[in-house]
Every structure is written in C-alpha cells, then in structure tokens.
C-alpha cells in the first residue's frame, strides 16, 4: 500500500520532543504516522501519494470530547428557546429521542458527523440513542467515534443499561475489531438517575473493560436536585459510590465545589469543558483555572445545537477564563489547542492527539493561503498557534484525515455523497417532527 506524504507544511505536532516544523513533512503508512521531520530530510519512495501542504498548517485531528448527534438542531428551538434547560429536556428532548427510528438516527448521525469532518474533527465522544445506527454511520463516513447511550430512569423513555451493554456487544470495534466505533456506557445526568443506576453502570463498565460518559454538575438545578434527593452534590454522590475514575469523562462540571474538584483529581476522572454550550444554556462558567491547578486532564467539547466548530470553542475556552480572572495570561492559546487535541485523546484513551511516529494517523490541514493569515509568520511557532486558535474556523479546514484515510480533500468529502446525506436528514427530521409534534 502506498504511503501518504503531507509535504512542505507548517506542522504543529503537540509533541514535546519536537513541537514545531516550519517546513515539515508527515509520512503516513496505513493507519499510523511513519515519519515526521524537515521536508529537506524526507526520503521519497516511488509510489508515495503526495499531498502538497505548502499552504497548510498541519495539526493533530481535533477531538470533540463531549458531543451529541443532533437531529433536532433547532427542533422546537424557535418555540422553546426561552425554556430553562431542565424543562426543555424533560418536556421535549427525551420524548423526542424516545420515538426516533434507526433510519432517522442513521441520517442524523451522518449529517452531524459530516459537519464534524468539515470542521476538522477526527474523533467525537458522542452520547445519543440507537448506537448501532451511529456506529454504521461512523464507519461509512470514516470518523472515529466513541459512542455511549443516554442511560436514564424509565420515565424518560430513552436508554437502559441493558440496551447500552447490548450495543457494546453488537458494534464495539466492528466485526473484526478494526472498526472506528467504540462503545462506552453513558449516563444522561443525575436528575434522571439513582444511586442504584450509577452502581449498575459502574459494574457493567468495569466488567466490559470500557469507559463511562456522563453529564455532571452542569447546572445549579442539577446540584439542587441531588441535594434534595440524596443529601449530596452530584459529584459527591458519584465519588462515594466509586463511580468516578480514569475511565470516566465527566461533561461540563460547571458547578464543582472545592471538595468535588479534589475528588475529580484524586480519582483521575477527565473533564470535558464545553464553554460555548454552558454560556448558551445559561448554566455558567466552569472553574477551568482551578481544574488546571488541581492537575485534572481536560478535553474540549461542543455539546449539541450551539456550535459544531471546535475552533470557535477554543476561543470561548480562552477568553471566558481571562475575563473571569481579569488576567490576560490566565489562559493561553496553546492550552486551548492542547485541550482540543491531546486532552481529548487522553480522556478517551486513544493513541491520537500528537503528530509523531507511531501515533494513529488522525490529522487536520488548515488552508492558510488567505488574507486573514497573511500576517502569520510561518516560522514562528507561537504566532502560528495564536493564529490557529484566534483566527481559524472550521471553514478553513481543507483536508481531514482519519486512521490514515483522507475523508475530506480540498473541502470535498471523499467517502460519502453529501447530497444524499442532505436529502436523508431533511427527510428524517421532517418525518420525526411530523410524528412527534403531530401527537403533541
């Protein structure tokens, strides 16, 4: 099989051994990175497939550490946008999810994942329903996906531990173990969970040797509900039950107490920071500076509906915490990029997030041949990082590579027919809305 050679690019490797190459070449061999170095030192082979990266910044593929497929992007948003998150979920979102079909979930996933690829995302940590349909979409499109269900108590009408475990056995790793989809256990959040449910999920995840994805301390309504029902804050309860650990990604964590931050750090639990969603839903601003001080690994996510562009979220993650601390040095652009690559990869336990020999070949190539990048000195590592975080958008992504395969080249998806996806998801949202809202 011919190697793929990304030649002559400006490379931000995120590898401490050699973090920056102003004129670098990255060689991909199969699913792995085979070589990284100066273009002048590259030894070409006759059958190399060469990608000209002379006007590109090459970065590790972005990892969306907290994500939801979103068939209802705006499903009812115009009529419900003034609803608090609690009411929106219980009145609208859970009933809507509970009535979706496999085909509707498949097309919703294809559309959501195609948008992710267009924005340079190579992995999503996706919590949604109907996992087998999502695994099929991930493999069809070529996107790496960690899939969890939305396990909740029966009155929500969504997922159970049994359905999540069944999905694990059906699609985790694919038929030959070489698929792009992995299956974790997913807990929706504490307001539709019980101590018994958390204990059951922890036992199942441990037995299967897989991870857990949960919303935790996202809103004050969640904290107040846990205090009322259990006499403990959400993370306190999870900690006492032995639920937390290095195999857990806790999303949001906006309202952690000092004690809860210590619990997160002590157990090695990872946090997905989703500042755009937290602001959009009026839930507040997480204590990121304190997470960093405690040594907690933090990834970055978009959540659902608000924004699918992780470049935009990098800016939220930088600017909000400068504002709250009134300190321009409190958060640096390089840290935001690290969260969106290394942090998310570490949280998901996968060998990505760094451009180095031996790593999985997940990469994103930004087109910087435009006026807004004209002042970027491509020989200055710090300046390149600043431009990537502060000026780039998903629309600047030219090429996305997952597992060594080019899934988008020069803004064109290579593995699927985008028009077919557009038609499929439009049909699905129309049918799902007619069925749901027609009966409500």
HURAPE-V880279 format. One record per residue. N is the residue number from 0. SS is DSSP state (helix for helix, strand for strand, loop for the rest). NEAR is the number of other C-alpha atoms within 10 Angstrom. Layout:
# HURAPE-V880279
[[N;SS;NEAR] [N;SS;NEAR]]
This chain:
# HURAPE-V880279
[[0;loop;8] [1;loop;13] [2;loop;19] [3;strand;21] [4;strand;24] [5;strand;23] [6;strand;21] [7;strand;24] [8;strand;26] [9;strand;27] [10;strand;29] [11;strand;24] [12;loop;21] [13;loop;20] [14;loop;14] [15;loop;9] [16;loop;8] [17;loop;13] [18;loop;14] [19;strand;23] [20;strand;23] [21;strand;19] [22;strand;19] [23;strand;24] [24;strand;27] [25;strand;29] [26;strand;25] [27;strand;27] [28;strand;20] [29;loop;16] [30;loop;16] [31;strand;21] [32;strand;25] [33;strand;20] [34;strand;17] [35;strand;22] [36;strand;19] [37;strand;17] [38;helix;17] [39;helix;11] [40;helix;10] [41;loop;16] [42;loop;6] [43;loop;12] [44;loop;10] [45;loop;7] [46;loop;10] [47;loop;15] [48;strand;16] [49;strand;14] [50;strand;16] [51;strand;13] [52;loop;23] [53;loop;18] [54;loop;16] [55;strand;24] [56;strand;27] [57;strand;28] [58;strand;26] [59;strand;31] [60;loop;28] [61;strand;31] [62;strand;32] [63;strand;31] [64;strand;34] [65;strand;28] [66;strand;25] [67;loop;22] [68;loop;24] [69;loop;18] [70;loop;27] [71;loop;17] [72;loop;15] [73;loop;13] [74;loop;18] [75;loop;14] [76;helix;13] [77;helix;8] [78;helix;9] [79;helix;14] [80;loop;12] [81;loop;11] [82;loop;13] [83;loop;13] [84;helix;17] [85;helix;14] [86;helix;12] [87;helix;16] [88;helix;14] [89;helix;14] [90;helix;13] [91;helix;17] [92;helix;17] [93;helix;18] [94;helix;16] [95;helix;21] [96;helix;22] [97;helix;15] [98;loop;14] [99;loop;21] [100;loop;14] [101;helix;15] [102;helix;15] [103;helix;23] [104;helix;26] [105;helix;26] [106;helix;26] [107;helix;27] [108;helix;28] [109;helix;29] [110;helix;24] [111;helix;22] [112;helix;28] [113;helix;23] [114;helix;15] [115;helix;23] [116;helix;28] [117;helix;25] [118;loop;26] [119;loop;32] [120;strand;32] [121;strand;30] [122;strand;32] [123;strand;28] [124;strand;27] [125;strand;29] [126;strand;27] [127;loop;23] [128;loop;26] [129;loop;26] [130;helix;29] [131;helix;21] [132;helix;21] [133;helix;29] [134;helix;29] [135;helix;19] [136;helix;24] [137;helix;25] [138;helix;16] [139;helix;13] [140;helix;23] [141;loop;27] [142;loop;29] [143;strand;23] [144;strand;24] [145;strand;27] [146;strand;32] [147;strand;31] [148;loop;29] [149;loop;28] [150;strand;29] [151;loop;24] [152;loop;20] [153;helix;11] [154;helix;10] [155;helix;18] [156;loop;15] [157;loop;23] [158;strand;24] [159;loop;20] [160;helix;22] [161;helix;12] [162;helix;17] [163;helix;26] [164;helix;20] [165;helix;14] [166;helix;23] [167;helix;24] [168;helix;13] [169;helix;15] [170;helix;23] [171;loop;25] [172;loop;17] [173;loop;17] [174;loop;10] [175;loop;8] [176;loop;11] [177;loop;10] [178;loop;19] [179;loop;23] [180;strand;28] [181;strand;22] [182;strand;27] [183;strand;28] [184;strand;29] [185;strand;29] [186;strand;28] [187;loop;21] [188;loop;23] [189;helix;27] [190;helix;17] [191;helix;16] [192;loop;16] [193;loop;17] [194;helix;15] [195;helix;10] [196;helix;18] [197;helix;22] [198;helix;14] [199;helix;13] [200;helix;23] [201;helix;23] [202;helix;14] [203;helix;19] [204;helix;20] [205;helix;12] [206;helix;9] [207;helix;14] [208;loop;10] [209;loop;17] [210;loop;24] [211;strand;26] [212;strand;30] [213;strand;24] [214;strand;23] [215;strand;25] [216;loop;27] [217;loop;24] [218;loop;21] [219;helix;14] [220;helix;15] [221;helix;21] [222;helix;20] [223;helix;17] [224;helix;16] [225;helix;22] [226;helix;15] [227;helix;11] [228;helix;12] [229;helix;13] [230;loop;12] [231;loop;16] [232;loop;24] [233;helix;26] [234;helix;26] [235;helix;20] [236;helix;21] [237;helix;21] [238;helix;17] [239;helix;12] [240;loop;14] [241;loop;13] [242;loop;22] [243;loop;24] [244;loop;21] [245;loop;19] [246;loop;22] [247;strand;26] [248;strand;29] [249;strand;29] [250;strand;26] [251;strand;28] [252;loop;27] [253;loop;21] [254;loop;23] [255;loop;25] [256;loop;15] [257;helix;12] [258;helix;11] [259;helix;20] [260;helix;22] [261;helix;17] [262;helix;21] [263;helix;27] [264;helix;21] [265;helix;16] [266;helix;17] [267;loop;19] [268;loop;21] [269;strand;27] [270;strand;31] [271;strand;30] [272;strand;31] [273;loop;29] [274;helix;27] [275;helix;24] [276;helix;22] [277;helix;21] [278;helix;15] [279;helix;12] [280;loop;15] [281;loop;12] [282;loop;20] [283;loop;18] [284;loop;22] [285;loop;23] [286;loop;18] [287;helix;22] [288;helix;14] [289;helix;13] [290;helix;20] [291;helix;12] [292;helix;10] [293;helix;16] [294;loop;14] [295;loop;21] [296;loop;22] [297;strand;28] [298;strand;30] [299;strand;32] [300;loop;33] [301;loop;27] [302;strand;27] [303;loop;19] [304;loop;18] [305;loop;15] [306;loop;16] [307;loop;23] [308;loop;20] [309;helix;26] [310;helix;27] [311;helix;18] [312;helix;24] [313;helix;28] [314;helix;20] [315;helix;19] [316;helix;26] [317;helix;24] [318;helix;18] [319;helix;19] [320;helix;22] [321;helix;17] [322;helix;12] [323;helix;12] [324;helix;12] [325;loop;10] [326;loop;11] [327;loop;12] [328;loop;11] [329;loop;16] [330;loop;19] [331;loop;18] [332;helix;21] [333;helix;17] [334;helix;17] [335;helix;23] [336;helix;28] [337;helix;21] [338;helix;27] [339;helix;28] [340;helix;27] [341;helix;27] [342;helix;26] [343;helix;32] [344;helix;24] [345;helix;20] [346;helix;27] [347;helix;26] [348;loop;12] [349;loop;13] [350;loop;15] [351;loop;28] [352;loop;30] [353;loop;26] [354;loop;28] [355;loop;25] [356;loop;16] [357;loop;16] [358;loop;19] [359;strand;24] [360;loop;31] [361;loop;32] [362;strand;28] [363;strand;27] [364;strand;27] [365;strand;26] [366;strand;20] [367;loop;22] [368;loop;13] [369;loop;10] [370;helix;8] [371;helix;11] [372;helix;16] [373;loop;10] [374;loop;10] [375;loop;17] [376;loop;13] [377;loop;22] [378;loop;13] [379;loop;13] [380;helix;17] [381;helix;14] [382;helix;14] [383;helix;22] [384;helix;23] [385;helix;16] [386;helix;17] [387;helix;23] [388;helix;22] [389;helix;17] [390;helix;14] [391;loop;19] [392;loop;17] [393;helix;19] [394;helix;14] [395;helix;21] [396;strand;25] [397;strand;21] [398;strand;26] [399;strand;32] [400;strand;24] [401;strand;26] [402;loop;23] [403;loop;20] [404;strand;19] [405;strand;19] [406;strand;23] [407;strand;25] [408;strand;16] [409;loop;13] [410;loop;16] [411;strand;15] [412;strand;18] [413;loop;15] [414;loop;14] [415;loop;16] [416;loop;11] [417;helix;15] [418;helix;8] [419;helix;13] [420;helix;19] [421;helix;15] [422;helix;12] [423;helix;18] [424;helix;22] [425;helix;16] [426;helix;13] [427;helix;21] [428;helix;20] [429;helix;12] [430;helix;13] [431;helix;20] [432;helix;17] [433;helix;12] [434;helix;14] [435;helix;17] [436;helix;12] [437;helix;8] [438;loop;7] [439;loop;7]]
